[in-house]
Amino acid sequence: MKTIIIDMNPKMSVNDALRIQTEQLDFYGKRLPPEQAQALWEKIKKLTNIPGDVNRDEPLSIHKINEMVPRGGTIEREAGFADAGGN
């Protein structure tokens, strides 16, 4: 029997999260008209909230990272590719 270990406290650095955010904004932005892509970038950058005292290279709890750096579903919703759920 093989043992599977699940990390219940995954970590990521702010810089890694920002890199992923940029990749996702590029990906979805290419599927939007230019003005909508620019608006998406601006909206996500406004939602990005990284305190000045955070070491951007230090691995932090993914839960903290998610509060500071929106990615994935947030970008999809703001781009109009996913709804807020329930529909």
ChimeraX attribute file (.defattr): number of C-alpha atoms within 10 A of each C-alpha:
attribute: neighborCount
match mode: 1-to-1
recipient: residues
	/A:1	3
	/A:2	4
	/A:3	5
	/A:4	6
	/A:5	6
	/A:6	7
	/A:7	7
	/A:8	7
	/A:9	9
	/A:10	11
	/A:11	15
	/A:12	18
	/A:13	19
	/A:14	23
	/A:15	16
	/A:16	16
	/A:17	19
	/A:18	18
	/A:19	13
	/A:20	16
	/A:21	21
	/A:22	14
	/A:23	13
	/A:24	16
	/A:25	21
	/A:26	13
	/A:27	11
	/A:28	17
	/A:29	20
	/A:30	12
	/A:31	12
	/A:32	14
	/A:33	9
	/A:34	11
	/A:35	9
	/A:36	14
	/A:37	18
	/A:38	13
	/A:39	14
	/A:40	21
	/A:41	20
	/A:42	12
	/A:43	14
	/A:44	20
	/A:45	13
	/A:46	10
	/A:47	14
	/A:48	17
	/A:49	13
	/A:50	14
	/A:51	9
	/A:52	7
	/A:53	6
	/A:54	11
	/A:55	13
	/A:56	17
	/A:57	11
	/A:58	13
	/A:59	15
	/A:60	17
	/A:61	14
	/A:62	17
	/A:63	12
	/A:64	13
	/A:65	22
	/A:66	15
	/A:67	12
	/A:68	17
	/A:69	22
	/A:70	20
	/A:71	21
	/A:72	12
	/A:73	13
	/A:74	16
	/A:75	21
	/A:76	17
	/A:77	13
	/A:78	16
	/A:79	22
	/A:80	13
	/A:81	11
	/A:82	13
	/A:83	13
	/A:84	11
	/A:85	6
	/A:86	4
	/A:87	5
